[in-house]
Each structure stands twice: as structure tokens, then as C-alpha cells.
Amino acid sequence: MHATLLGILGLALLGALHAQTGVPVQSDFQQDKLTGRWYSIGLASNTNWFKEKKHLMKMCTTIISTTADGNLEVTSTYPKGDQCEKRNSLYTKTEQPGRFSYTSP
């Protein structure tokens, strides 16, 4: 469970770190252990947008599923005012197993 939790944290940070090389990938990464429902208890970013908005953020649920071509579809649902908002992201697999690429729109 610990390894899987570290895997999801790595995935969350991958969007910010994908341009950097030398970020290690878990050697025994098992993609099927990463899929399912997750509850976000923390996020990290060094972007100005995040720094300005972090006080407004609340815990969200995230569902990670594998697409037919091996990519990861990530759907996060979080409270915003008196409604829930959904965000969909696609993490594209790379040549290195356990490493995915994400580009923020």
C-alpha cells in the first residue's frame, strides 16, 4: 500500500516534473495497483496559480483508470462552492514503464 501511495504522489507531481530528467521511476511499478479510487489529502506545486489558490482547495476524490492503449485517465471531483466540479486528465505512457507524460492545458 505504501508503494502504491508513493506511486500516486509521483503521478501527481509528474505534471510539474515531466520536463526534468533523472526523476527515478519505481523499479517494480505495477500499473494495475495504481488504478481505482483515491482520496487526495495533499497536493504540491510551485506554480504561481497554485500558490494563489491553495487556500481555497479542499480534498477531492480521484479515479484512475487505464485506457485501451495503456495511458492513464484521471478524473478528479472536488467541491467548489455548493457544487462539485470534475477535471479529466490524460497521462500518456512513455517508452519507460511506469513513466507518464502530462501537459496542462
N, C-alpha and C positions, 0 to 999 in steps of 0.2 A: 504494500500500500504506500509506503514511504517513497519507493522508487517511482510509482505512478504519480504521486503528488508532485514530486520534483519534475517529472515529465511535463505535467500540465503547466507548471510555473515556467518551465523552459519554453513551452509553446507560447505562452502569453507574452513572454519577453522577446520572442523571436522576431516579432514585427519591428521592434526597435533595434534589434541587433543583427538583422539579416545582412546588412551591408558589411559587417565586420567578419573577418576570417579568424580562425583559431578558436572559435567557441566550441567546446567539446560537446559531442553527442553521446548520450548514454549508450554504452557498448552493447548492452543486451536489450535495447529498446524493443518493446512489443506493442505495436500499434493497437491491437485489439484490447489491451489493458488500459488504453487511454480513452477509448470511446465510452460514451454513456453520459449520465447527468452529473454535473459538478456544481458546487456552490462556491462562488468566489468570495474569499474573505480578505483578499488584498490584491492590489494592483500596483504596478510601478511603471513610471515613465519619466523621462527628463524633458518632455516637450513643454513649451510654454502653455499650450492649451490645457494640458493635464494639470499643471501647477495651478492655473487659474480656476479650474472647475472641480478639483478633487474634494473640496469641502461640500459639494452638492451630491457626490456619488454615494450610492448605497449598494448593499450586497445584491448580487444578481445570480441567476441560475444560468448555466451554460450546458448545452447539449452538443457533444462532439460525435460526429458520425463519419464513417469512411465512404467516399464516393466510389462508383464502379471503377474508376481509373486510379484509385489509391490516394487521392487527395483527401484532405480533411475539411468537412463542412462544420463550421462552428456557429451556433445560434445562441446568442445571449439575450435574456429577458431581464429587464431591470425596471424598478419603479421610477416613474418620472411624474411628479405632481400626483394627481389622483388616478393615473393610468399606468399601464405597463407598456414599455417600448421594446421592440425586438431589433436586434442587429444581427445580420448574417455576414459571415466572412468565409472566404475560401483560402485555405492554406495549401499551396501547391507543393507536391513532393519534389524533391531534388534527386540527383543521382546518388547521394549519400543516404542510406537508410536511416530513418529517424530525424532527418533534417527537412524542414519545410520552409517555403518562402511565402511571405505575405507582404503586399503592398497596400498601404492605406489609401483609400480614395481621397 
